[in-house]
Amino acid sequence: MAATSAPAATGSSLLASILSDDSFRPAEPRSIQETGLTPALIETLILKYVMLIGSSSGRNIAEQICLPFGILEPLLSSLRQRQLLVHAGSAQLNDYIYTLTDQGRQRAKAAYDACSYVGAAPVPLEDYIVSVEAQTIRAEAPQKRHLQKAFADIACEQEMLDLLGPAVNSGAGLFLYGAPGNGKTTLAKRITMCYGQHIWIPRTITEDGQFIKLFDAAFHEPLETNANSILKSAENDRRWVKIRRPTVIVGGELTMDSLEIRHDPRTNVGEAPLQLKSNCGCLLIDDFGRQRMEPTELLNRWIVPLENRHDFLSLATGKKIQVPFEQLIIFSTNLEPKDLADDAFLRRIPYKIEVKDPDRQEFHLLFKLAAKSLSCEYRPDAVDYLIDRHYVPTGRPLRRCQPRDLMNQIRNFCKYHGIPIEMRADYFDRVVPSYFTVVAGN
């Protein structure tokens, strides 16, 4: 495993670096030593996999644990010499089908009972820390044009981009506050796009004999990599996954347990906390202040990591490990930041940006975008009617989510009646009462 920009890169590794635009790229290991793992750990993964599958070719075993077949061959031979594996037949390309002996099955079952992890060989914590340092968002310097590109297909005035730009460059975190429905969550999602588009993360991390699963399909979107590399020796380490920079979003369900390694005593495998999964990306605490924990409890948990850019987590063994805390943390809230946090914490979140209600002109633009998404003609006279009839008389505030929501209601109305989707004043009259809730007094 190595960053391709490292000075020690030679030969094919150097060429791979030239051909790649990655600031970090894990190279395929050429020996057991280069994996950072012990032979015993890899052998255990082999035995557990063969126990679960019954029998398998050597190359299929290598595929499943994401290590090159060439460096597994000596381990497979050793397991066979020790009568833990036997040949059950021949396979293509000078390979064999392997199955467990009775002794091997006992060894595999004991290992599985101790830890039921089966899958890609893990990456040492030390290597993961190096990767985060190489891919941190703080090494990026998004400029005005990067923000304009990231926000190109949504309505975002230049004034807001000018406020967000310095915050995005700082990588230090920010509060987005304002009335609900004005697009704070949408802004937060777009911010990640201002940085480099992808990073590499390990599927699983290991430290002190413990396994911590990092890759999470709920938050990490894998990118296709070129499986047919022009240089076989320069292929990627398959224990790593190339993903889009993550945007991890968590709302009212956030608890303190989500910020610690969640150890499953039944499988003896850990799950990485949210802040680890969001490294080199963004972590959005949506609707901050409405979690099941007190805001001060969360803020106190993160006040030191925000200052030092690293966090401390506890393994199941009780050992404390230091991990990177390298993401842009965004607090999205409908409340005033000063009502949620004290001065000591607010100092560590240097940017507080209010997302205000749109004006009439922007409201029209939002309807224009909503109409375009529905392949519907934009009619400014209908929008003026909506504002003058349903907003001005009641003092109802304009919100950025409303054009999209109201047009979706019109679409549903038209679909139900089998008529073309149109932006019409009478259609607004029909959908407004069902969209806005009016609570009658007792």
C-alpha positions in Angstrom: 0.0 0.0 0.0 1.5 3.3 -1.0 0.6 6.8 -2.0 1.6 7.2 -5.7 3.0 10.6 -5.0 5.6 9.1 -2.7 9.3 9.7 -3.7 10.1 6.0 -3.4 7.8 5.1 -6.2 9.8 3.5 -9.0 9.3 1.6 -12.2 5.7 0.6 -12.8 4.6 2.4 -9.6 6.0 5.6 -10.9 4.2 5.2 -14.2 1.0 4.4 -12.4 1.4 7.6 -10.5 1.8 9.6 -13.8 -1.2 8.0 -15.3 -3.5 8.6 -12.3 -4.8 11.9 -11.1 -5.2 10.5 -7.6 -3.4 12.2 -4.7 -3.4 8.8 -3.1 -3.6 5.4 -4.8 -3.1 2.1 -2.9 -0.9 -0.1 -5.0 -1.4 -3.9 -5.1 0.8 -5.6 -2.5 3.6 -7.8 -3.9 4.3 -9.7 -0.7 2.7 -10.6 2.6 4.9 -8.0 4.2 3.5 -5.3 2.0 0.0 -6.0 3.2 1.0 -5.1 6.8 -0.7 -8.2 8.0 0.6 -11.4 9.6 0.5 -14.7 7.7 -1.5 -16.2 10.5 -4.3 -13.6 10.1 -4.5 -14.2 6.3 -4.5 -18.0 6.9 -7.4 -17.6 9.3 -9.4 -15.7 6.7 -8.7 -18.4 4.1 -9.8 -21.2 6.5 -13.0 -19.4 7.5 -14.0 -18.7 3.9 -13.4 -22.3 2.8 -15.4 -23.6 5.8 -18.4 -21.4 4.8 -18.2 -22.2 1.1 -17.3 -25.9 1.3 -14.6 -25.8 -1.4 -13.0 -23.2 -3.6 -10.2 -22.7 -6.1 -7.2 -20.8 -5.0 -7.9 -17.9 -7.3 -11.5 -17.6 -6.0 -10.2 -17.5 -2.4 -7.8 -14.7 -3.5 -10.7 -12.8 -5.1 -12.8 -13.1 -2.0 -10.2 -11.9 0.5 -9.0 -9.2 -2.1 -5.3 -10.2 -2.2 -3.2 -11.3 -5.2 -3.2 -15.0 -5.9 0.6 -14.9 -6.3 1.2 -14.0 -2.6 -1.4 -16.5 -1.4 0.1 -19.6 -3.1 2.8 -20.1 -0.5 0.2 -19.8 2.3 -2.1 -22.3 0.6 0.9 -24.7 0.2 1.7 -24.3 3.9 -1.8 -25.0 4.9 -1.8 -28.1 2.8 1.5 -29.3 4.2 0.1 -28.9 7.8 -2.9 -30.9 6.7 -5.4 -28.2 7.2 -6.3 -28.0 3.5 -6.3 -30.7 0.8 -6.7 -30.7 -3.0 -10.2 -31.7 -4.0 -9.5 -31.4 -7.7 -7.8 -29.3 -10.4 -8.8 -25.8 -11.6 -7.8 -23.7 -14.5 -4.5 -21.9 -14.9 -2.5 -24.3 -12.8 -4.8 -23.9 -9.8 -6.5 -26.4 -7.5 -9.8 -26.8 -5.7 -9.2 -26.7 -2.0 -11.3 -28.1 0.9 -10.8 -28.5 4.6 -9.5 -31.5 6.4 -11.1 -32.5 9.7 -8.3 -30.7 11.5 -8.7 -27.7 9.3 -12.4 -27.6 9.9 -11.8 -27.6 13.7 -9.3 -24.8 13.3 -11.6 -22.8 11.1 -14.6 -23.2 13.5 -12.5 -22.1 16.5 -11.4 -19.0 14.5 -15.0 -18.3 13.4 -16.3 -18.6 17.0 -13.7 -16.1 18.1 -14.5 -13.7 15.2 -17.0 -14.3 12.5 -15.5 -11.8 10.1 -15.1 -13.3 6.6 -14.3 -11.1 3.6 -11.7 -8.7 2.3 -8.4 -8.8 4.2 -8.3 -5.7 6.5 -5.9 -2.7 6.1 -3.8 -1.7 9.1 -5.0 1.4 10.9 -1.6 3.0 10.3 -2.1 2.7 6.5 -5.6 4.2 6.8 -4.2 7.2 8.7 -1.7 7.8 5.9 -4.5 7.7 3.3 -6.6 10.3 5.2 -3.6 12.6 5.5 -3.1 12.3 1.7 -6.7 12.9 0.8 -7.9 15.4 3.4 -10.2 18.1 2.2 -7.9 20.7 3.8 -5.4 20.0 1.0 -8.1 21.1 -1.4 -8.6 24.8 -2.3 -12.0 25.2 -3.9 -12.3 28.5 -5.8 -15.3 30.5 -7.0 -15.6 28.5 -10.2 -15.7 25.2 -8.3 -18.6 26.4 -6.2 -20.4 27.7 -9.2 -20.0 24.3 -11.0 -21.2 22.4 -7.9 -24.3 24.6 -7.5 -25.0 25.1 -11.2 -28.2 23.1 -11.4 -29.9 24.6 -8.3 -30.9 28.2 -7.5 -28.2 29.7 -5.3 -27.5 33.4 -5.4 -23.9 34.6 -5.8 -24.1 36.2 -2.4 -24.6 32.8 -0.7 -21.8 31.3 -2.7 -19.5 34.1 -1.6 -20.4 33.3 2.0 -19.9 29.5 1.6 -16.6 29.8 -0.3 -14.3 30.7 2.6 -16.1 28.2 4.9 -15.6 25.4 2.3 -11.9 26.3 2.1 -11.4 26.3 5.8 -12.5 22.7 6.3 -13.2 23.8 9.8 -17.0 23.4 10.0 -20.0 25.7 9.8 -23.5 26.3 11.0 -26.3 26.7 8.4 -29.3 28.1 10.2 -32.6 29.5 9.1 -36.3 28.7 8.7 -37.1 25.1 7.6 -37.6 24.4 3.9 -35.0 26.8 2.6 -32.6 24.2 1.3 -30.0 23.9 4.1 -29.7 20.2 3.5 -29.4 20.7 -0.2 -26.6 23.2 0.3 -24.7 20.9 2.6 -24.9 18.0 0.0 -23.5 20.2 -2.7 -20.6 21.5 -0.6 -18.9 18.0 -0.9 -18.9 18.4 -4.7 -16.6 21.4 -4.4 -13.7 19.2 -3.3 -11.9 16.5 -5.4 -14.5 14.1 -6.7 -13.2 10.8 -5.2 -11.1 9.1 -2.6 -9.9 5.6 -1.6 -11.0 4.0 1.6 -10.3 0.5 3.0 -13.2 -1.9 3.3 -12.1 -2.9 6.8 -9.5 -1.7 9.2 -7.6 -3.7 11.8 -5.8 -2.7 14.9 -4.7 -4.8 18.0 -6.3 -7.9 16.4 -9.7 -6.2 16.1 -11.7 -5.7 12.9 -13.5 -2.4 12.2 -15.8 -2.3 9.1 -15.4 1.1 7.4 -17.0 0.8 4.0 -20.8 1.4 4.3 -23.0 1.3 1.2 -25.5 3.6 2.9 -22.9 6.4 2.8 -20.2 5.4 0.3 -20.8 5.3 -3.4 -18.2 3.1 -5.2 -16.8 4.3 -8.5 -15.9 1.9 -11.3 -12.2 1.3 -11.7 -10.4 0.1 -14.8 -10.1 -3.6 -14.2 -7.9 -4.1 -17.3 -4.9 -2.0 -16.2 -2.2 -1.6 -18.9 0.3 -2.5 -16.2 -0.7 -5.7 -14.3 1.8 -4.9 -11.5 0.3 -1.4 -11.1 -3.2 -2.6 -10.2 -4.9 -1.2 -7.2 -5.0 -2.9 -3.9 -8.4 -4.6 -3.9 -8.8 -4.2 -0.2 -9.6 -0.5 -0.9 -12.6 1.0 -2.6 -12.6 4.1 -4.8 -15.7 6.1 -3.8 -17.2 9.6 -4.2 -16.2 11.9 -1.4 -18.8 11.0 1.2 -21.6 13.2 2.6 -22.8 11.5 5.7 -26.1 12.8 6.8 -27.6 12.1 10.2 -30.7 13.7 11.8 -32.8 13.2 14.9 -31.8 9.6 15.2 -28.2 10.6 16.2 -27.1 9.1 19.5 -23.8 9.1 21.4 -23.4 5.4 20.5 -23.2 6.4 16.8 -20.0 8.3 17.6 -18.2 5.3 19.0 -17.1 2.0 17.5 -20.1 -0.3 17.7 -18.8 -3.6 18.8 -21.0 -6.7 18.2 -20.1 -9.2 20.9 -21.8 -12.0 18.9 -19.6 -11.6 15.8 -16.7 -9.8 17.5 -16.6 -7.3 14.6 -16.8 -3.5 15.0 -18.6 -0.9 13.0 -16.9 2.4 12.4 -18.6 5.5 13.8 -20.1 8.2 11.7 -17.2 10.6 11.9 -14.8 7.9 10.7 -17.1 7.1 7.7 -17.2 10.8 6.8 -13.4 11.4 6.8 -12.2 13.3 3.7 -15.8 14.4 3.1 -18.7 16.1 4.9 -20.6 15.2 8.0 -24.0 16.9 8.1 -25.8 17.0 11.5 -29.3 17.8 10.1 -32.0 19.4 12.2 -29.4 20.0 15.0 -30.9 20.6 18.4 -33.7 18.0 17.9 -31.6 14.9 18.6 -32.4 12.5 21.4 -29.3 13.8 23.2 -28.7 17.3 24.5 -26.8 19.6 22.1 -24.2 20.3 24.7 -23.5 16.6 25.1 -22.6 16.3 21.4 -20.7 19.5 21.4 -18.6 18.5 24.4 -17.9 15.1 22.7 -16.4 16.9 19.7 -14.8 20.1 21.1 -11.3 18.5 21.3 -11.4 16.6 18.0 -12.5 19.9 16.2 -9.5 21.6 17.7 -6.9 18.8 17.2 -8.2 17.2 14.0 -8.0 13.7 15.6 -10.3 11.6 17.8 -9.9 8.8 20.3 -12.0 5.7 20.1 -12.1 2.6 22.3 -11.7 -1.0 20.9 -13.5 -3.9 22.4 -10.3 -4.8 24.2 -10.4 -1.4 26.0 -7.5 -0.1 24.1 -7.8 3.6 23.0 -6.8 4.4 19.5 -6.2 7.7 17.8 -7.9 8.2 14.5 -8.2 11.1 12.0 -11.0 13.6 12.4 -10.7 15.1 8.9 -14.1 16.2 7.6 -16.1 19.4 7.1 -18.8 19.2 9.9 -22.0 21.1 9.0 -24.6 21.8 11.6 -28.0 22.5 9.9 -30.5 23.9 12.3 -33.7 25.9 12.4 -32.5 27.5 15.7 -30.0 30.3 16.4 -26.5 28.8 17.0 -26.1 31.0 20.1 -29.1 29.2 21.6 -27.5 25.8 21.1 -23.8 26.2 22.0 -21.6 28.3 24.2 -18.8 30.7 23.0 -16.1 28.1 23.4 -17.7 25.7 20.9 -18.9 28.4 18.5 -15.3 29.6 18.3 -14.3 26.2 16.9 -17.1 26.4 14.3 -15.9 29.7 12.8 -18.6 30.1 10.1 -22.3 30.7 10.9 -24.3 31.3 7.7 -28.0 32.2 7.7 -30.1 30.8 4.9 -32.8 33.4 4.4 -36.1 33.2 2.7 -36.0 33.7 -1.1 -37.3 37.0 -2.5 -40.0 37.1 -5.2 -37.5 37.0 -8.0 -35.8 33.9 -6.7 -39.2 32.3 -6.1 -39.9 32.7 -9.8 -36.6 31.2 -10.7 -37.3 28.2 -8.4 -40.6 27.6 -10.2 -38.8 27.9 -13.5 -36.4 25.1 -12.5 -39.3 23.0 -11.1 -41.3 23.3 -14.3 -38.2 22.3 -16.4 -37.7 19.2 -14.3 -41.4 18.2 -15.1 -41.2 19.2 -18.8 -43.8 21.7 -18.1 -44.1 25.3 -19.5 -43.1 28.0 -17.0 -45.8 30.6 -16.7 -44.8 33.7 -14.6 -48.3 35.0 -14.5 -49.5 31.8 -12.7 -46.7 32.2 -10.1 -47.6 35.9 -9.6 -51.2 34.8 -9.0 -50.0 32.2 -6.5 -48.0 34.7 -4.5 -50.7 37.5 -4.6 -53.5 35.1 -3.8 -52.1 32.6 -1.3 -49.0 34.3 0.2 -49.4 38.1 0.5 -52.9 38.1 2.1 -51.9 35.7 4.9 -48.4 36.9 5.4 -47.2 33.4 4.5 -43.4 33.3 4.0 -41.8 32.1 0.8 -39.7 28.9 1.2 -37.3 27.4 -1.3 -38.9 23.9 -1.0 -42.4 25.1 -2.0 -42.0 25.6 -5.8 -40.8 22.0 -6.1 -43.4 20.6 -3.7 -46.4 22.5 -5.2 -45.4 21.5 -8.8 -45.2 17.9 -7.7 -48.7 18.2 -6.3 -49.9 19.6 -9.6 -48.2 16.8 -11.4 -50.0 14.2 -9.2 -53.3 16.0 -9.7 -52.9 16.0 -13.5 -51.7 12.4 -13.6 -54.8 11.3 -11.6 -57.1 13.1 -14.0 -55.2 12.0 -17.1 -54.6 15.6 -18.3 -51.3 17.4 -19.4 -49.2 18.9 -16.6 -49.6 22.6 -16.7 -48.7 25.6 -14.5 -52.1 27.2 -14.1 -53.7 29.5 -11.5 -56.7 27.2 -10.9 -54.4 24.2 -10.4 -52.6 26.2 -7.7 -56.0 26.9 -6.1 -56.6 23.1 -5.9 -53.2 22.0 -4.5 -52.5 24.9 -2.0 -55.2 23.8 0.6 -53.8 20.2 0.7 -50.2 21.4 0.9 -50.4 24.0 3.7 -51.7 22.9 7.0 -54.1 25.2 8.7 -54.7 24.4 12.4 -58.0 25.7 13.6 -58.3 27.1 17.1 -60.2 25.3 19.8 
